[in-house]
Amino acid sequence: MVDALRMAREWIVPSGCVLDLHPTAGISTIYVGQVAAGPVDTGGASARHQGATDAIASAARDRLLTIQDALEFDFWLHADSLDELADYIVEHWRESRIGGETLSRARELLRQQQASKVSVHEMISATRLKP
C-alpha cells in the first residue's frame, strides 16, 4: 500500500487529496438485536487492515503525504436473516466467515428474541491525506 500512496502522490493535483477508508484491525462482531453473538473469524483480514494503517503512518513519516484528518467510526451492516449476513460475509469479505460458535450463539439468540434483526459491527478508519 505504501507504493500505492507513493503513486497517488504523483497523480494528485496540488489542491487535491487522497481519502483512505479501511476497516481497523479490531474484531468485527455479529449482533442479534442489541446482543453480541460473537466475533467474525476474519482469517488474515486483521493483519491486512493493520498493514493499511501502518502504510499510512509510514507515508506520513516519510513525508510522502501529510495526514490532514483521521478518525474511526462505527459501521453496521444489517441483514434480514443470519443466512443472508453469512452469505454476504463469505461473498464480500475474502476469507472471513461467521465461525461455528458464533453462528450457534446467534441462532440461539434469534430463537430467544424471535423477531430480531442481525447485523455485523466493525470499526472503520478514515484518513484524508494531502500532498
N, CA, C and O of each residue as an XYZ file, in Angstrom:
524
protein
N       0.813     -1.190      0.000
C       0.000      0.000      0.000
C       0.860      1.259      0.000
O       0.435      2.293     -0.516
N       2.060      1.190      0.569
C       2.949      2.354      0.549
C       3.247      2.745     -0.896
O       3.299      3.929     -1.229
N       3.442      1.740     -1.751
C       3.690      2.036     -3.168
C       2.489      2.738     -3.794
O       2.658      3.663     -4.588
N       1.295      2.313     -3.449
C       0.087      2.956     -3.977
C       0.000      4.400     -3.506
O      -0.379      5.281     -4.278
N       0.344      4.651     -2.254
C       0.323      6.028     -1.743
C       1.401      6.874     -2.426
O       1.191      8.056     -2.699
N       2.542      6.267     -2.696
C       3.612      6.974     -3.412
C       3.138      7.357     -4.814
O       3.382      8.472     -5.274
N       2.459      6.426     -5.490
C       1.926      6.712     -6.825
C       0.831      7.779     -6.765
O       0.765      8.657     -7.625
N      -0.019      7.696     -5.752
C      -1.099      8.679     -5.600
C      -0.524     10.077     -5.450
O      -1.089     11.045     -5.958
N       0.589     10.179     -4.760
C       1.241     11.486     -4.574
C       1.620     12.091     -5.919
O       1.549     13.307     -6.095
N       2.020     11.254     -6.865
C       2.402     11.734     -8.194
C       1.193     12.149     -9.025
O       1.294     13.039     -9.869
N       0.057     11.514     -8.791
C      -1.134     11.771     -9.608
C      -1.991     12.909     -9.098
O      -2.707     13.542     -9.873
N      -1.929     13.173     -7.827
C      -2.854     14.136     -7.219
C      -2.471     15.578     -7.564
O      -1.291     15.929     -7.579
N      -3.473     16.398     -7.838
C      -3.219     17.813     -8.095
C      -2.930     18.500     -6.759
O      -3.359     18.005     -5.717
N      -2.213     19.627     -6.765
C      -1.825     20.272     -5.504
C      -2.993     20.569     -4.554
O      -2.824     20.516     -3.335
N      -4.156     20.877     -5.092
C      -5.293     21.174     -4.213
C      -6.117     19.928     -3.881
O      -7.124     20.027     -3.181
N      -5.703     18.756     -4.374
C      -6.454     17.531     -4.161
C      -6.070     16.823     -2.885
O      -5.231     17.292     -2.115
N      -6.697     15.689     -2.677
C      -6.392     14.877     -1.505
C      -6.642     13.405     -1.821
O      -7.289     13.064     -2.812
N      -6.118     12.552     -0.961
C      -6.365     11.117     -1.024
C      -7.226     10.780      0.188
O      -6.909     11.165      1.313
N      -8.311     10.062     -0.050
C      -9.150      9.582      1.047
C      -8.948      8.084      1.182
O      -9.121      7.334      0.221
N      -8.586      7.659      2.366
C      -8.429      6.234      2.621
C      -9.490      5.803      3.621
O      -9.644      6.404      4.684
N     -10.212      4.759      3.266
C     -11.182      4.131      4.167
C     -10.851      2.650      4.228
O     -10.778      1.989      3.193
N     -10.653      2.129      5.415
C     -10.444      0.691      5.576
C     -10.844      0.280      6.985
O     -10.785      1.088      7.912
N     -11.251     -0.971      7.147
C     -11.571     -1.450      8.495
C     -10.327     -1.410      9.374
O      -9.209     -1.586      8.890
N     -10.526     -1.180     10.650
C      -9.404     -1.262     11.577
C      -9.066     -2.736     11.804
O      -9.773     -3.627     11.332
N      -7.995     -2.972     12.522
C      -7.580     -4.347     12.815
C      -8.444     -4.984     13.903
O      -8.280     -6.164     14.212
N      -9.357     -4.215     14.482
C     -10.241     -4.742     15.527
C     -11.137     -5.856     14.998
O     -11.328     -5.998     13.790
N     -11.668     -6.621     15.899
C     -12.511     -7.764     15.547
C     -13.932     -7.300     15.241
O     -14.517     -6.536     16.008
N     -14.476     -7.755     14.138
C     -15.872     -7.491     13.789
C     -16.750     -8.443     14.602
O     -16.365     -9.577     14.887
N     -17.938     -7.957     14.968
C     -18.809     -8.719     15.859
C     -20.206     -8.869     15.271
O     -20.766     -7.919     14.726
N     -20.758    -10.062     15.387
C     -22.132    -10.339     14.966
C     -23.061     -9.998     16.120
O     -22.796    -10.351     17.269
N     -24.150     -9.309     15.804
C     -25.170     -8.959     16.799
C     -26.507     -9.514     16.372
O     -26.827     -9.567     15.185
N     -27.284     -9.928     17.358
C     -28.690    -10.268     17.174
C     -29.447     -9.245     18.014
O     -29.344     -9.235     19.240
N     -30.203     -8.392     17.342
C     -30.774     -7.254     18.055
C     -29.629     -6.417     18.592
O     -28.771     -5.971     17.830
N     -29.608     -6.201     19.892
C     -28.528     -5.428     20.505
C     -27.579     -6.297     21.327
O     -26.792     -5.784     22.123
N     -27.655     -7.605     21.132
C     -26.838     -8.541     21.902
C     -25.734     -9.113     21.017
O     -25.994     -9.615     19.923
N     -24.495     -9.028     21.508
C     -23.363     -9.581     20.760
C     -23.426    -11.102     20.781
O     -23.513    -11.718     21.843
N     -23.381    -11.696     19.595
C     -23.382    -13.155     19.484
C     -21.960    -13.704     19.454
O     -21.730    -14.847     19.847
N     -21.016    -12.908     18.996
C     -19.632    -13.359     18.946
C     -18.890    -12.720     17.790
O     -19.471    -11.985     16.991
N     -17.597    -13.007     17.707
C     -16.754    -12.400     16.678
C     -16.887    -13.085     15.319
O     -17.294    -14.242     15.217
N     -16.533    -12.337     14.290
C     -16.382    -12.893     12.951
C     -14.971    -13.460     12.872
O     -14.023    -12.818     13.327
N     -14.818    -14.642     12.307
C     -13.498    -15.215     12.057
C     -12.954    -14.513     10.828
O     -13.380    -14.800      9.709
N     -12.017    -13.595     11.023
C     -11.554    -12.739      9.928
C     -10.372    -13.294      9.157
O      -9.890    -12.640      8.232
N      -9.888    -14.477      9.505
C      -8.744    -15.019      8.788
C      -7.577    -14.040      8.869
O      -7.193    -13.619      9.960
N      -7.018    -13.683      7.730
C      -5.891    -12.756      7.699
C      -6.285    -11.291      7.573
O      -5.421    -10.433      7.393
N      -7.576    -10.995      7.666
C      -8.036     -9.623      7.449
C      -7.450     -8.643      8.456
O      -7.073     -7.532      8.082
N      -7.364     -9.028      9.719
C      -6.846     -8.102     10.733
C      -5.415     -7.676     10.408
O      -5.062     -6.510     10.581
N      -4.600     -8.607      9.941
C      -3.223     -8.270      9.566
C      -3.190     -7.331      8.359
O      -2.390     -6.396      8.322
N      -4.064     -7.580      7.366
C      -4.134     -6.679      6.199
C      -4.581     -5.284      6.614
O      -4.023     -4.285      6.159
N      -5.587     -5.219      7.479
C      -6.094     -3.918      7.907
C      -5.042     -3.162      8.712
O      -4.891     -1.950      8.557
N      -4.313     -3.879      9.573
C      -3.229     -3.229     10.315
C      -2.137     -2.784      9.357
O      -1.528     -1.734      9.563
N      -1.880     -3.560      8.314
C      -0.895     -3.169      7.303
C      -1.280     -1.877      6.606
O      -0.416     -1.050      6.317
N      -2.562     -1.690      6.333
C      -3.027     -0.450      5.707
C      -2.811      0.735      6.650
O      -2.361      1.799      6.226
N      -3.132      0.545      7.924
C      -2.918      1.603      8.920
C      -1.433      1.934      9.015
O      -1.056      3.105      9.056
N      -0.596      0.909      9.049
C       0.858      1.118      9.136
C       1.395      1.811      7.886
O       2.306      2.633      7.984
N       0.845      1.491      6.712
C       1.297      2.117      5.468
C       1.001      3.610      5.469
O       1.825      4.403      5.012
N      -0.149      4.001      5.970
C      -0.487      5.428      6.054
C       0.477      6.131      7.000
O       0.973      7.215      6.694
N       0.741      5.518      8.145
C       1.692      6.111      9.100
C       3.078      6.227      8.478
O       3.765      7.229      8.676
N       3.489      5.215      7.734
C       4.799      5.231      7.077
C       4.870      6.322      6.013
O       5.877      7.021      5.904
N       3.801      6.469      5.229
C       3.775      7.516      4.194
C       3.867      8.892      4.824
O       4.531      9.778      4.285
N       3.210      9.082      5.955
C       3.282     10.376      6.649
C       4.668     10.580      7.251
O       5.229     11.672      7.160
N       5.220      9.544      7.861
C       6.550      9.628      8.469
C       7.618      9.926      7.418
O       8.562     10.672      7.677
N       7.459      9.334      6.222
C       8.422      9.550      5.141
C       8.118     10.818      4.337
O       8.794     11.108      3.350
N       7.115     11.560      4.759
C       6.699     12.828      4.141
C       6.248     12.678      2.692
O       6.375     13.603      1.890
N       5.720     11.496      2.370
C       5.123     11.317      1.047
C       3.803     12.074      0.973
O       3.486     12.709     -0.033
N       3.047     11.993      2.057
C       1.759     12.680      2.175
C       1.618     13.157      3.614
O       2.257     12.627      4.523
N       0.777     14.157      3.806
C       0.520     14.693      5.135
C      -0.896     14.312      5.557
O      -1.844     14.483      4.792
N      -1.032     13.805      6.757
C      -2.360     13.471      7.268
C      -3.053     14.761      7.681
O      -2.586     15.467      8.575
N      -4.170     15.067      7.026
C      -4.950     16.258      7.346
C      -6.006     15.975      8.418
O      -6.187     16.760      9.349
N      -6.685     14.863      8.274
C      -7.714     14.446      9.228
C      -7.686     12.925      9.321
O      -7.384     12.236      8.347
N      -7.998     12.423     10.484
C      -8.119     10.974     10.655
C      -9.134     10.710     11.766
O      -9.152     11.387     12.794
N      -9.963      9.723     11.531
C     -10.936      9.341     12.556
C     -11.330      7.894     12.366
O     -11.087      7.298     11.316
N     -11.931      7.344     13.381
C     -12.501      5.998     13.307
C     -13.980      6.115     13.610
O     -14.390      6.920     14.445
N     -14.785      5.302     12.922
C     -16.216      5.344     13.165
C     -16.815      3.946     13.124
O     -16.264      3.030     12.515
N     -17.959      3.807     13.789
C     -18.698      2.551     13.809
C     -19.390      2.345     12.472
O     -19.971      3.277     11.916
N     -19.326      1.122     11.959
C     -20.058      0.771     10.742
C     -20.872     -0.474     11.042
O     -20.345     -1.473     11.533
N     -22.147     -0.405     10.747
C     -23.073     -1.525     10.964
C     -23.636     -1.969      9.626
O     -24.086     -1.143      8.832
N     -23.612     -3.247      9.381
C     -24.251     -3.832      8.211
C     -25.388     -4.706      8.720
O     -25.162     -5.660      9.465
N     -26.618     -4.376      8.312
C     -27.811     -5.080      8.787
C     -28.306     -6.049      7.714
O     -28.161     -5.796      6.518
N     -28.883     -7.143      8.152
C     -29.438     -8.138      7.227
C     -30.784     -8.609      7.762
O     -31.084     -8.473      8.948
N     -31.578     -9.162      6.867
C     -32.885     -9.685      7.257
C     -32.808    -11.069      7.883
O     -33.743    -11.506      8.554
N     -31.683    -11.762      7.662
C     -31.541    -13.094      8.249
C     -30.059    -13.382      8.497
O     -29.174    -12.748      7.922
N     -29.825    -14.342      9.357
C     -28.456    -14.764      9.645
C     -27.817    -15.382      8.409
O     -26.639    -15.150      8.137
N     -28.582    -16.164      7.662
C     -28.046    -16.767      6.434
C     -27.647    -15.696      5.424
O     -26.604    -15.801      4.779
N     -28.483    -14.665      5.290
C     -28.169    -13.570      4.370
C     -26.871    -12.873      4.788
O     -26.032    -12.566      3.941
N     -26.706    -12.624      6.076
C     -25.495    -11.976      6.569
C     -24.276    -12.875      6.363
O     -23.221    -12.403      5.937
N     -24.416    -14.152      6.660
C     -23.302    -15.098      6.477
C     -22.897    -15.178      5.006
O     -21.707    -15.190      4.689
N     -23.886    -15.233      4.106
C     -23.593    -15.276      2.670
C     -22.886    -14.003      2.212
O     -21.950    -14.064      1.414
N     -23.330    -12.849      2.715
C     -22.704    -11.581      2.347
C     -21.236    -11.571      2.778
O     -20.361    -11.176      2.007
N     -20.975    -12.003      3.997
C     -19.599    -12.007      4.505
C     -18.723    -12.940      3.663
O     -17.598    -12.584      3.313
N     -19.227    -14.116      3.343
C     -18.463    -15.053      2.503
C     -18.170    -14.432      1.137
O     -17.059    -14.551      0.622
N     -19.160    -13.776      0.559
C     -19.019    -13.229     -0.792
C     -18.140    -11.983     -0.856
O     -17.419    -11.791     -1.835
N     -18.188    -11.132      0.171
C     -17.543     -9.824      0.076
C     -16.338     -9.610      0.994
O     -15.616     -8.626      0.827
N     -16.105    -10.487      1.942
C     -15.042    -10.258      2.918
C     -13.880    -11.246      2.771
O     -13.316    -11.679      3.775
N     -13.522    -11.601      1.563
C     -12.434    -12.547      1.302
C     -12.569    -13.818      2.115
O     -13.524    -14.571      1.925
N     -11.611    -14.079      3.038
C     -11.649    -15.342      3.777
C     -12.396    -15.267      5.110
O     -12.381    -16.238      5.866
N     -13.038    -14.163      5.415
C     -13.795    -14.035      6.669
C     -15.055    -14.893      6.636
O     -15.691    -15.058      5.596
N     -15.395    -15.432      7.802
C     -16.572    -16.288      7.947
C     -17.155    -16.092      9.337
O     -16.458    -15.682     10.266
N     -18.438    -16.389      9.468
C     -19.019    -16.469     10.806
C     -18.716    -17.874     11.299
O     -19.229    -18.851     10.754
N     -17.891    -17.978     12.318
C     -17.487    -19.285     12.832
C     -18.640    -20.042     13.472
O     -19.678    -19.461     13.787
N     -18.452    -21.333     13.659
C     -19.489    -22.206     14.186
C     -20.020    -21.788     15.546
O     -21.228    -21.830     15.779
N     -19.134    -21.388     16.442
C     -19.567    -20.995     17.786
C     -20.425    -19.726     17.738
O     -21.464    -19.651     18.394
N     -19.991    -18.738     16.967
C     -20.767    -17.501     16.832
C     -22.091    -17.778     16.131
O     -23.126    -17.227     16.507
N     -22.057    -18.623     15.125
C     -23.282    -18.986     14.401
C     -24.288    -19.661     15.333
O     -25.477    -19.340     15.306
N     -23.815    -20.586     16.148
C     -24.700    -21.271     17.099
C     -25.281    -20.300     18.110
O     -26.473    -20.347     18.415
N     -24.441    -19.422     18.626
C     -24.908    -18.419     19.607
C     -25.926    -17.488     18.956
O     -26.938    -17.159     19.575
N     -25.679    -17.062     17.731
C     -26.611    -16.173     17.030
C     -27.951    -16.870     16.804
O     -29.007    -16.261     16.976
N     -27.910    -18.129     16.423
C     -29.164    -18.874     16.214
C     -29.949    -19.000     17.517
O     -31.174    -18.876     17.527
N     -29.243    -19.244     18.604
C     -29.907    -19.341     19.906
C     -30.529    -17.988     20.280
O     -31.658    -17.938     20.767
N     -29.807    -16.914     20.055
C     -30.347    -15.573     20.349
C     -31.565    -15.272     19.476
O     -32.529    -14.665     19.942
N     -31.522    -15.690     18.226
C     -32.673    -15.489     17.338
C     -33.893    -16.250     17.847
O     -35.012    -15.740     17.793
N     -33.682    -17.463     18.338
C     -34.797    -18.240     18.901
C     -35.356    -17.539     20.142
O     -36.571    -17.466     20.324
N     -34.469    -17.028     20.989
C     -34.902    -16.373     22.222
C     -35.651    -15.073     21.940
O     -36.648    -14.766     22.595
N     -35.160    -14.310     20.954
C     -35.745    -12.992     20.680
C     -36.830    -13.060     19.609
O     -37.575    -12.093     19.447
N     -36.944    -14.126     18.897
C     -37.953    -14.456     17.900
C     -38.006    -13.546     16.673
O     -38.135    -14.079     15.571
N     -37.919    -12.238     16.771
C     -38.089    -11.388     15.584
C     -36.944    -10.403     15.389
O     -37.093     -9.432     14.647
N     -35.828    -10.624     16.024
C     -34.727     -9.668     15.965
C     -33.988     -9.699     14.635
O     -33.907    -10.737     13.977
N     -33.470     -8.585     14.264
C     -32.614     -8.458     13.089
C     -31.188     -8.842     13.477
O     -30.831     -8.839     14.655
N     -30.388     -9.167     12.481
C     -28.981     -9.485     12.700
C     -28.124     -8.425     12.014
O     -28.530     -7.815     11.024
N     -26.937     -8.224     12.561
C     -26.028     -7.235     11.980
C     -24.596     -7.607     12.320
O     -24.335     -8.450     13.178
N     -23.690     -6.963     11.635
C     -22.274     -7.099     11.953
C     -21.751     -5.680     12.182
O     -22.086     -4.749     11.451
N     -20.925     -5.546     13.211
C     -20.339     -4.250     13.559
C     -18.836     -4.312     13.344
O     -18.179     -5.286     13.711
N     -18.312     -3.265     12.748
C     -16.862     -3.127     12.618
C     -16.492     -1.660     12.745
O     -17.330     -0.777     12.562
N     -15.245     -1.413     13.057
C     -14.731     -0.047     13.128
C     -14.006      0.253     11.814
O     -13.267     -0.580     11.289
N     -14.237      1.463     11.299
C     -13.631      1.897     10.049
C     -12.711      3.070     10.327
O     -13.049      3.969     11.097
N     -11.553      3.056      9.700
C     -10.599      4.154      9.776
C     -10.751      5.015      8.506
O     -10.763      4.497      7.389
N     -10.864      6.308      8.699
C     -10.953      7.249      7.582
C      -9.815      8.262      7.727
O      -9.636      8.859      8.788
N      -9.057      8.444      6.658
C      -7.917      9.362      6.680
C      -7.909     10.211      5.419
O      -8.062      9.702      4.308
N      -7.729     11.513      5.609
C      -7.567     12.424      4.463
C      -6.103     12.833      4.426
O      -5.561     13.352      5.401
N      -5.473     12.588      3.278
C      -4.045     12.872      3.109
C      -3.870     13.906      2.004
O      -4.566     13.876      0.989
N      -2.934     14.812      2.218
C      -2.625     15.868      1.236
C      -1.169     15.714      0.776
O      -0.324     15.186      1.499
N      -0.902     16.191     -0.446
C       0.498     16.129     -0.902
C       1.402     17.087     -0.129
O       2.603     17.152     -0.393
